[in-house]
Amino acid sequence: MKISLVGLGGCGKTSLYSVVFAEKTPQDTKSLSPTILYETRRHPFLGLQVGIYFH
């Protein structure tokens, strides 16, 4: 399964990932640095390996 998070810079794609998949609180995302270009992560979710792509 693949999920692609696409949006303008600074709109919160990495924060969304962190809250949903990495179990961080919204307050924890305030210190995240912006993603440069793109990033790929693999994460187990509901028994599946999910590829998550940030653009």
PQR file of N, CA, C, O and H, with PARSE charges and radii, in Angstrom:
ATOM      1  N   MET A   1       0.849  -1.168   0.000 -0.4000 1.5000
ATOM      2  CA  MET A   1       0.000   0.000   0.000 -0.0000 2.0000
ATOM      3  C   MET A   1       0.893   1.228   0.000  0.5500 1.7000
ATOM      4  O   MET A   1       1.928   1.252   0.667 -0.5500 1.4000
ATOM      5  N   LYS A   2       0.494   2.246  -0.746 -0.4000 1.5000
ATOM      6  CA  LYS A   2       1.247   3.501  -0.803 -0.0000 2.0000
ATOM      7  C   LYS A   2       0.317   4.665  -0.503  0.5500 1.7000
ATOM      8  O   LYS A   2      -0.841   4.692  -0.917 -0.5500 1.4000
ATOM      9  H   LYS A   2      -0.347   2.227  -1.288  0.4000 1.0000
ATOM     10  N   ILE A   3       0.862   5.621   0.229 -0.4000 1.5000
ATOM     11  CA  ILE A   3       0.151   6.856   0.525 -0.0000 2.0000
ATOM     12  C   ILE A   3       1.062   7.995   0.107  0.5500 1.7000
ATOM     13  O   ILE A   3       2.247   7.997   0.440 -0.5500 1.4000
ATOM     14  H   ILE A   3       1.804   5.599   0.566  0.4000 1.0000
ATOM     15  N   SER A   4       0.526   8.953  -0.613 -0.4000 1.5000
ATOM     16  CA  SER A   4       1.299  10.114  -1.024 -0.0000 2.0000
ATOM     17  C   SER A   4       0.681  11.363  -0.402  0.5500 1.7000
ATOM     18  O   SER A   4      -0.505  11.636  -0.582 -0.5500 1.4000
ATOM     19  H   SER A   4      -0.437   8.951  -0.884  0.4000 1.0000
ATOM     20  N   LEU A   5       1.493  12.111   0.325 -0.4000 1.5000
ATOM     21  CA  LEU A   5       1.054  13.372   0.918 -0.0000 2.0000
ATOM     22  C   LEU A   5       1.607  14.501   0.058  0.5500 1.7000
ATOM     23  O   LEU A   5       2.819  14.710   0.008 -0.5500 1.4000
ATOM     24  H   LEU A   5       2.457  11.889   0.472  0.4000 1.0000
ATOM     25  N   VAL A   6       0.728  15.225  -0.616 -0.4000 1.5000
ATOM     26  CA  VAL A   6       1.133  16.260  -1.548 -0.0000 2.0000
ATOM     27  C   VAL A   6       0.492  17.580  -1.144  0.5500 1.7000
ATOM     28  O   VAL A   6      -0.695  17.621  -0.820 -0.5500 1.4000
ATOM     29  H   VAL A   6      -0.257  15.055  -0.575  0.4000 1.0000
ATOM     30  N   GLY A   7       1.259  18.644  -1.159 -0.4000 1.5000
ATOM     31  CA  GLY A   7       0.715  19.953  -0.832 -0.0000 2.0000
ATOM     32  C   GLY A   7       1.799  21.006  -0.855  0.5500 1.7000
ATOM     33  O   GLY A   7       2.978  20.698  -1.025 -0.5500 1.4000
ATOM     34  H   GLY A   7       2.223  18.611  -1.421  0.4000 1.0000
ATOM     35  N   LEU A   8       1.399  22.233  -0.684 -0.4000 1.5000
ATOM     36  CA  LEU A   8       2.336  23.348  -0.652 -0.0000 2.0000
ATOM     37  C   LEU A   8       3.275  23.220   0.542  0.5500 1.7000
ATOM     38  O   LEU A   8       2.942  22.589   1.545 -0.5500 1.4000
ATOM     39  H   LEU A   8       0.441  22.483  -0.546  0.4000 1.0000
ATOM     40  N   GLY A   9       4.444  23.825   0.419 -0.4000 1.5000
ATOM     41  CA  GLY A   9       5.391  23.844   1.514 -0.0000 2.0000
ATOM     42  C   GLY A   9       4.803  24.518   2.740  0.5500 1.7000
ATOM     43  O   GLY A   9       4.167  25.567   2.635 -0.5500 1.4000
ATOM     44  H   GLY A   9       4.714  24.338  -0.396  0.4000 1.0000
ATOM     45  N   GLY A  10       5.012  23.921   3.893 -0.4000 1.5000
ATOM     46  CA  GLY A  10       4.540  24.510   5.139 -0.0000 2.0000
ATOM     47  C   GLY A  10       3.081  24.262   5.454  0.5500 1.7000
ATOM     48  O   GLY A  10       2.537  24.874   6.373 -0.5500 1.4000
ATOM     49  H   GLY A  10       5.529  23.069   3.979  0.4000 1.0000
ATOM     50  N   CYS A  11       2.421  23.362   4.698 -0.4000 1.5000
ATOM     51  CA  CYS A  11       0.989  23.138   4.948 -0.0000 2.0000
ATOM     52  C   CYS A  11       0.729  22.064   5.994  0.5500 1.7000
ATOM     53  O   CYS A  11      -0.413  21.900   6.421 -0.5500 1.4000
ATOM     54  H   CYS A  11       2.863  22.864   3.952  0.4000 1.0000
ATOM     55  N   GLY A  12       1.764  21.316   6.426 -0.4000 1.5000
ATOM     56  CA  GLY A  12       1.586  20.372   7.524 -0.0000 2.0000
ATOM     57  C   GLY A  12       1.623  18.899   7.161  0.5500 1.7000
ATOM     58  O   GLY A  12       1.107  18.078   7.919 -0.5500 1.4000
ATOM     59  H   GLY A  12       2.693  21.448   6.079  0.4000 1.0000
ATOM     60  N   LYS A  13       2.214  18.533   6.029 -0.4000 1.5000
ATOM     61  CA  LYS A  13       2.271  17.129   5.621 -0.0000 2.0000
ATOM     62  C   LYS A  13       3.070  16.299   6.615  0.5500 1.7000
ATOM     63  O   LYS A  13       2.625  15.224   7.017 -0.5500 1.4000
ATOM     64  H   LYS A  13       2.633  19.200   5.413  0.4000 1.0000
ATOM     65  N   THR A  14       4.243  16.778   7.019 -0.4000 1.5000
ATOM     66  CA  THR A  14       5.071  16.051   7.971 -0.0000 2.0000
ATOM     67  C   THR A  14       4.388  16.002   9.338  0.5500 1.7000
ATOM     68  O   THR A  14       4.472  14.989  10.033 -0.5500 1.4000
ATOM     69  H   THR A  14       4.605  17.651   6.693  0.4000 1.0000
ATOM     70  N   SER A  15       3.731  17.057   9.719 -0.4000 1.5000
ATOM     71  CA  SER A  15       2.998  17.070  10.992 -0.0000 2.0000
ATOM     72  C   SER A  15       1.858  16.056  10.972  0.5500 1.7000
ATOM     73  O   SER A  15       1.631  15.354  11.958 -0.5500 1.4000
ATOM     74  H   SER A  15       3.663  17.880   9.155  0.4000 1.0000
ATOM     75  N   LEU A  16       1.152  15.979   9.868 -0.4000 1.5000
ATOM     76  CA  LEU A  16       0.070  15.008   9.723 -0.0000 2.0000
ATOM     77  C   LEU A  16       0.610  13.589   9.862  0.5500 1.7000
ATOM     78  O   LEU A  16       0.040  12.773  10.586 -0.5500 1.4000
ATOM     79  H   LEU A  16       1.336  16.549   9.067  0.4000 1.0000
ATOM     80  N   TYR A  17       1.702  13.297   9.173 -0.4000 1.5000
ATOM     81  CA  TYR A  17       2.334  11.982   9.301 -0.0000 2.0000
ATOM     82  C   TYR A  17       2.707  11.696  10.756  0.5500 1.7000
ATOM     83  O   TYR A  17       2.427  10.614  11.270 -0.5500 1.4000
ATOM     84  H   TYR A  17       2.165  13.960   8.585  0.4000 1.0000
ATOM     85  N   SER A  18       3.329  12.653  11.405 -0.4000 1.5000
ATOM     86  CA  SER A  18       3.814  12.455  12.769 -0.0000 2.0000
ATOM     87  C   SER A  18       2.686  12.147  13.747  0.5500 1.7000
ATOM     88  O   SER A  18       2.854  11.310  14.635 -0.5500 1.4000
ATOM     89  H   SER A  18       3.556  13.532  10.986  0.4000 1.0000
ATOM     90  N   VAL A  19       1.557  12.800  13.602 -0.4000 1.5000
ATOM     91  CA  VAL A  19       0.429  12.580  14.509 -0.0000 2.0000
ATOM     92  C   VAL A  19      -0.259  11.249  14.213  0.5500 1.7000
ATOM     93  O   VAL A  19      -0.590  10.507  15.137 -0.5500 1.4000
ATOM     94  H   VAL A  19       1.421  13.479  12.881  0.4000 1.0000
ATOM     95  N   VAL A  20      -0.477  10.939  12.935 -0.4000 1.5000
ATOM     96  CA  VAL A  20      -1.235   9.738  12.573 -0.0000 2.0000
ATOM     97  C   VAL A  20      -0.399   8.473  12.692  0.5500 1.7000
ATOM     98  O   VAL A  20      -0.865   7.483  13.257 -0.5500 1.4000
ATOM     99  H   VAL A  20      -0.209  11.542  12.184  0.4000 1.0000
ATOM    100  N   PHE A  21       0.822   8.483  12.174 -0.4000 1.5000
ATOM    101  CA  PHE A  21       1.616   7.260  12.103 -0.0000 2.0000
ATOM    102  C   PHE A  21       2.687   7.148  13.178  0.5500 1.7000
ATOM    103  O   PHE A  21       2.964   6.038  13.632 -0.5500 1.4000
ATOM    104  H   PHE A  21       1.200   9.287  11.716  0.4000 1.0000
ATOM    105  N   ALA A  22       3.292   8.234  13.598 -0.4000 1.5000
ATOM    106  CA  ALA A  22       4.391   8.188  14.556 -0.0000 2.0000
ATOM    107  C   ALA A  22       3.934   8.442  15.987  0.5500 1.7000
ATOM    108  O   ALA A  22       4.763   8.523  16.893 -0.5500 1.4000
ATOM    109  H   ALA A  22       3.067   9.135  13.228  0.4000 1.0000
ATOM    110  N   GLU A  23       2.639   8.568  16.199 -0.4000 1.5000
ATOM    111  CA  GLU A  23       2.035   8.708  17.534 -0.0000 2.0000
ATOM    112  C   GLU A  23       2.571   9.886  18.338  0.5500 1.7000
ATOM    113  O   GLU A  23       2.730   9.791  19.554 -0.5500 1.4000
ATOM    114  H   GLU A  23       1.966   8.502  15.462  0.4000 1.0000
ATOM    115  N   LYS A  24       2.848  10.991  17.661 -0.4000 1.5000
ATOM    116  CA  LYS A  24       3.239  12.212  18.354 -0.0000 2.0000
ATOM    117  C   LYS A  24       1.995  13.047  18.613  0.5500 1.7000
ATOM    118  O   LYS A  24       0.966  12.867  17.962 -0.5500 1.4000
ATOM    119  H   LYS A  24       2.718  11.068  16.672  0.4000 1.0000
ATOM    120  N   THR A  25       2.101  13.947  19.555 -0.4000 1.5000
ATOM    121  CA  THR A  25       0.989  14.858  19.820 -0.0000 2.0000
ATOM    122  C   THR A  25       1.136  16.076  18.901  0.5500 1.7000
ATOM    123  O   THR A  25       2.240  16.364  18.438 -0.5500 1.4000
ATOM    124  H   THR A  25       2.937  14.093  20.083  0.4000 1.0000
ATOM    125  N   PRO A  26       0.053  16.785  18.633 -0.5600 1.5000
ATOM    126  CA  PRO A  26       0.174  17.995  17.807  0.2800 2.0000
ATOM    127  C   PRO A  26       1.184  19.001  18.371  0.5500 1.7000
ATOM    128  O   PRO A  26       1.839  19.714  17.609 -0.5500 1.4000
ATOM    129  N   GLN A  27       1.311  19.061  19.683 -0.4000 1.5000
ATOM    130  CA  GLN A  27       2.280  19.981  20.277 -0.0000 2.0000
ATOM    131  C   GLN A  27       3.710  19.569  19.943  0.5500 1.7000
ATOM    132  O   GLN A  27       4.584  20.428  19.825 -0.5500 1.4000
ATOM    133  H   GLN A  27       0.780  18.483  20.302  0.4000 1.0000
ATOM    134  N   ASP A  28       3.968  18.250  19.787 -0.4000 1.5000
ATOM    135  CA  ASP A  28       5.306  17.773  19.444 -0.0000 2.0000
ATOM    136  C   ASP A  28       5.723  18.189  18.041  0.5500 1.7000
ATOM    137  O   ASP A  28       6.917  18.266  17.751 -0.5500 1.4000
ATOM    138  H   ASP A  28       3.258  17.552  19.883  0.4000 1.0000
ATOM    139  N   THR A  29       4.766  18.455  17.172 -0.4000 1.5000
ATOM    140  CA  THR A  29       5.095  18.773  15.778 -0.0000 2.0000
ATOM    141  C   THR A  29       5.557  20.212  15.586  0.5500 1.7000
ATOM    142  O   THR A  29       6.032  20.567  14.507 -0.5500 1.4000
ATOM    143  H   THR A  29       3.797  18.392  17.407  0.4000 1.0000
ATOM    144  N   LYS A  30       5.427  21.032  16.597 -0.4000 1.5000
ATOM    145  CA  LYS A  30       5.844  22.432  16.471 -0.0000 2.0000
ATOM    146  C   LYS A  30       7.348  22.566  16.260  0.5500 1.7000
ATOM    147  O   LYS A  30       7.803  23.561  15.696 -0.5500 1.4000
ATOM    148  H   LYS A  30       5.041  20.744  17.473  0.4000 1.0000
ATOM    149  N   SER A  31       8.124  21.581  16.704 -0.4000 1.5000
ATOM    150  CA  SER A  31       9.577  21.662  16.584 -0.0000 2.0000
ATOM    151  C   SER A  31      10.123  20.944  15.351  0.5500 1.7000
ATOM    152  O   SER A  31      11.341  20.873  15.186 -0.5500 1.4000
ATOM    153  H   SER A  31       7.754  20.773  17.162  0.4000 1.0000
ATOM    154  N   LEU A  32       9.262  20.410  14.479 -0.4000 1.5000
ATOM    155  CA  LEU A  32       9.720  19.709  13.284 -0.0000 2.0000
ATOM    156  C   LEU A  32      10.278  20.684  12.264  0.5500 1.7000
ATOM    157  O   LEU A  32       9.765  21.790  12.089 -0.5500 1.4000
ATOM    158  H   LEU A  32       8.273  20.468  14.613  0.4000 1.0000
ATOM    159  N   SER A  33      11.339  20.254  11.596 -0.4000 1.5000
ATOM    160  CA  SER A  33      11.879  21.085  10.517 -0.0000 2.0000
ATOM    161  C   SER A  33      11.186  20.697   9.214  0.5500 1.7000
ATOM    162  O   SER A  33      10.693  19.577   9.087 -0.5500 1.4000
ATOM    163  H   SER A  33      11.756  19.356  11.738  0.4000 1.0000
ATOM    164  N   PRO A  34      11.144  21.607   8.249 -0.5600 1.5000
ATOM    165  CA  PRO A  34      10.455  21.304   6.988  0.2800 2.0000
ATOM    166  C   PRO A  34      11.189  20.240   6.185  0.5500 1.7000
ATOM    167  O   PRO A  34      12.412  20.122   6.261 -0.5500 1.4000
ATOM    168  N   THR A  35      10.431  19.468   5.415 -0.4000 1.5000
ATOM    169  CA  THR A  35      10.998  18.463   4.521 -0.0000 2.0000
ATOM    170  C   THR A  35      11.525  19.161   3.268  0.5500 1.7000
ATOM    171  O   THR A  35      10.824  19.972   2.662 -0.5500 1.4000
ATOM    172  H   THR A  35       9.437  19.564   5.353  0.4000 1.0000
ATOM    173  N   ILE A  36      12.755  18.846   2.887 -0.4000 1.5000
ATOM    174  CA  ILE A  36      13.366  19.423   1.695 -0.0000 2.0000
ATOM    175  C   ILE A  36      13.183  18.441   0.529  0.5500 1.7000
ATOM    176  O   ILE A  36      13.497  17.258   0.661 -0.5500 1.4000
ATOM    177  H   ILE A  36      13.324  18.188   3.380  0.4000 1.0000
ATOM    178  N   LEU A  37      12.682  18.924  -0.596 -0.4000 1.5000
ATOM    179  CA  LEU A  37      12.388  18.140  -1.796 -0.0000 2.0000
ATOM    180  C   LEU A  37      11.348  17.065  -1.502  0.5500 1.7000
ATOM    181  O   LEU A  37      10.155  17.368  -1.475 -0.5500 1.4000
ATOM    182  H   LEU A  37      12.427  19.885  -0.703  0.4000 1.0000
ATOM    183  N   TYR A  38      11.759  15.828  -1.281 -0.4000 1.5000
ATOM    184  CA  TYR A  38      10.791  14.776  -0.974 -0.0000 2.0000
ATOM    185  C   TYR A  38      11.408  13.807   0.015  0.5500 1.7000
ATOM    186  O   TYR A  38      12.622  13.802   0.220 -0.5500 1.4000
ATOM    187  H   TYR A  38      12.728  15.581  -1.303  0.4000 1.0000
ATOM    188  N   GLU A  39      10.578  12.997   0.621 -0.4000 1.5000
ATOM    189  CA  GLU A  39      11.029  12.029   1.606 -0.0000 2.0000
ATOM    190  C   GLU A  39      10.142  10.797   1.497  0.5500 1.7000
ATOM    191  O   GLU A  39       8.944  10.905   1.236 -0.5500 1.4000
ATOM    192  H   GLU A  39       9.592  13.001   0.455  0.4000 1.0000
ATOM    193  N   THR A  40      10.736   9.632   1.698 -0.4000 1.5000
ATOM    194  CA  THR A  40       9.999   8.374   1.663 -0.0000 2.0000
ATOM    195  C   THR A  40      10.201   7.660   2.984  0.5500 1.7000
ATOM    196  O   THR A  40      11.319   7.575   3.491 -0.5500 1.4000
ATOM    197  H   THR A  40      11.710   9.544   1.910  0.4000 1.0000
ATOM    198  N   ARG A  41       9.115   7.147   3.538 -0.4000 1.5000
ATOM    199  CA  ARG A  41       9.191   6.372   4.781 -0.0000 2.0000
ATOM    200  C   ARG A  41       8.335   5.127   4.637  0.5500 1.7000
ATOM    201  O   ARG A  41       7.303   5.150   3.966 -0.5500 1.4000
ATOM    202  H   ARG A  41       8.207   7.215   3.126  0.4000 1.0000
ATOM    203  N   ARG A  42       8.760   4.048   5.260 -0.4000 1.5000
ATOM    204  CA  ARG A  42       7.961   2.829   5.307 -0.0000 2.0000
ATOM    205  C   ARG A  42       7.522   2.657   6.752  0.5500 1.7000
ATOM    206  O   ARG A  42       8.312   2.828   7.681 -0.5500 1.4000
ATOM    207  H   ARG A  42       9.598   4.029   5.804  0.4000 1.0000
ATOM    208  N   HIS A  43       6.270   2.320   6.924 -0.4000 1.5000
ATOM    209  CA  HIS A  43       5.706   2.262   8.266 -0.0000 2.0000
ATOM    210  C   HIS A  43       4.671   1.147   8.344  0.5500 1.7000
ATOM    211  O   HIS A  43       3.822   1.032   7.459 -0.5500 1.4000
ATOM    212  H   HIS A  43       5.629   2.181   6.169  0.4000 1.0000
ATOM    213  N   PRO A  44       4.728   0.313   9.402 -0.5600 1.5000
ATOM    214  CA  PRO A  44       3.672  -0.691   9.561  0.2800 2.0000
ATOM    215  C   PRO A  44       2.379  -0.024  10.022  0.5500 1.7000
ATOM    216  O   PRO A  44       2.394   0.816  10.922 -0.5500 1.4000
ATOM    217  N   PHE A  45       1.273  -0.396   9.410 -0.4000 1.5000
ATOM    218  CA  PHE A  45      -0.023   0.172   9.777 -0.0000 2.0000
ATOM    219  C   PHE A  45      -1.091  -0.867   9.512  0.5500 1.7000
ATOM    220  O   PHE A  45      -1.229  -1.337   8.383 -0.5500 1.4000
ATOM    221  H   PHE A  45       1.260  -1.079   8.679  0.4000 1.0000
ATOM    222  N   LEU A  46      -1.844  -1.231  10.526 -0.4000 1.5000
ATOM    223  CA  LEU A  46      -2.913  -2.224  10.430 -0.0000 2.0000
ATOM    224  C   LEU A  46      -2.421  -3.530   9.813  0.5500 1.7000
ATOM    225  O   LEU A  46      -3.125  -4.145   9.012 -0.5500 1.4000
ATOM    226  H   LEU A  46      -1.732  -0.849  11.443  0.4000 1.0000
ATOM    227  N   GLY A  47      -1.217  -3.953  10.183 -0.4000 1.5000
ATOM    228  CA  GLY A  47      -0.660  -5.204   9.687 -0.0000 2.0000
ATOM    229  C   GLY A  47      -0.079  -5.144   8.295  0.5500 1.7000
ATOM    230  O   GLY A  47       0.334  -6.178   7.770 -0.5500 1.4000
ATOM    231  H   GLY A  47      -0.645  -3.454  10.833  0.4000 1.0000
ATOM    232  N   LEU A  48      -0.027  -3.989   7.676 -0.4000 1.5000
ATOM    233  CA  LEU A  48       0.529  -3.821   6.335 -0.0000 2.0000
ATOM    234  C   LEU A  48       1.755  -2.937   6.388  0.5500 1.7000
ATOM    235  O   LEU A  48       1.874  -2.091   7.274 -0.5500 1.4000
ATOM    236  H   LEU A  48      -0.362  -3.149   8.103  0.4000 1.0000
ATOM    237  N   GLN A  49       2.673  -3.125   5.445 -0.4000 1.5000
ATOM    238  CA  GLN A  49       3.793  -2.189   5.289 -0.0000 2.0000
ATOM    239  C   GLN A  49       3.328  -1.082   4.358  0.5500 1.7000
ATOM    240  O   GLN A  49       3.009  -1.338   3.197 -0.5500 1.4000
ATOM    241  H   GLN A  49       2.577  -3.813   4.726  0.4000 1.0000
ATOM    242  N   VAL A  50       3.289   0.122   4.848 -0.4000 1.5000
ATOM    243  CA  VAL A  50       2.789   1.268   4.071 -0.0000 2.0000
ATOM    244  C   VAL A  50       3.964   2.141   3.673  0.5500 1.7000
ATOM    245  O   VAL A  50       4.766   2.533   4.521 -0.5500 1.4000
ATOM    246  H   VAL A  50       3.548   0.330   5.791  0.4000 1.0000
ATOM    247  N   GLY A  51       4.070   2.449   2.386 -0.4000 1.5000
ATOM    248  CA  GLY A  51       5.052   3.406   1.898 -0.0000 2.0000
ATOM    249  C   GLY A  51       4.410   4.785   1.901  0.5500 1.7000
ATOM    250  O   GLY A  51       3.346   4.976   1.313 -0.5500 1.4000
ATOM    251  H   GLY A  51       3.418   2.132   1.698  0.4000 1.0000
ATOM    252  N   ILE A  52       5.047   5.746   2.559 -0.4000 1.5000
ATOM    253  CA  ILE A  52       4.492   7.096   2.655 -0.0000 2.0000
ATOM    254  C   ILE A  52       5.476   8.043   1.983  0.5500 1.7000
ATOM    255  O   ILE A  52       6.655   8.083   2.333 -0.5500 1.4000
ATOM    256  H   ILE A  52       5.912   5.591   3.037  0.4000 1.0000
ATOM    257  N   TYR A  53       4.976   8.802   1.016 -0.4000 1.5000
ATOM    258  CA  TYR A  53       5.790   9.702   0.224 -0.0000 2.0000
ATOM    259  C   TYR A  53       5.353  11.136   0.470  0.5500 1.7000
ATOM    260  O   TYR A  53       4.174  11.464   0.345 -0.5500 1.4000
ATOM    261  H   TYR A  53       4.018   8.769   0.732  0.4000 1.0000
ATOM    262  N   PHE A  54       6.315  11.995   0.824 -0.4000 1.5000
ATOM    263  CA  PHE A  54       6.056  13.417   1.047 -0.0000 2.0000
ATOM    264  C   PHE A  54       6.568  14.166  -0.170  0.5500 1.7000
ATOM    265  O   PHE A  54       7.730  13.999  -0.540 -0.5500 1.4000
ATOM    266  H   PHE A  54       7.274  11.728   0.926  0.4000 1.0000
ATOM    267  N   HIS A  55       5.739  14.985  -0.804 -0.4000 1.5000
ATOM    268  CA  HIS A  55       6.153  15.776  -1.968 -0.0000 2.0000
ATOM    269  C   HIS A  55       5.894  17.237  -1.689  0.5500 1.7000
ATOM    270  O   HIS A  55       6.170  18.085  -2.538 -0.5500 1.4000
ATOM    271  H   HIS A  55       4.795  15.120  -0.504  0.4000 1.0000
TER
END
